[in-house]
Amino acid sequence: MKKASVSDLKTQIGRYLDYVRNGGTVLVLDRKVPVAELKPVPGRSANGKLVALERKGIIRLGTGQISAKFFKAKFGGKRARTLEALLEERKKGR
């Protein structure tokens, strides 16, 4: 757990939010007295590291969707049919 004064938090909020996104907790101090705690929202912190890497230009996040046409054009054959079957199951909600 990191500790931050109110003035430090105000000037470096981005740095502290990145720390929290990556699963950390920040204790906010006003004149050395704890007044608040910043912690990640449950279920949201796993993506924080990827977002930080994207900001630095190291990676590019995808859309989360895969195109059967792209896969078929790239690999063709039996694999493409398998992907089509999986995507069809996903559409039907199975």
C-alpha positions, 0 to 999 in steps of 0.5 A: 500500500502506498501513501500519498499526501493530498497535495502529492495526489493532486499533482500526480493523480495519473501516476496513482491511478495507474498504480490502482488500476494495476491492483495497488491501494493508495492511502490518502493523508491530509496532514499525516492523518489518513482520510481516504483510501483508493483501491481498484473496483472489483473485476476491473483491475486485470485490464489495467496493465494492458491499458498502461502498455497501450498508453506507452505505445507498446501494444495495441488492444484488439476489439475482442472480435475475430472475423471468420473471413479473416481466419479463413483467408489466413489459414483456410481448410479445417481450422476455418470450419472449426472457427465458423462452428465455434462462432455459430455456437457463440451466436446461438448462446450455447 
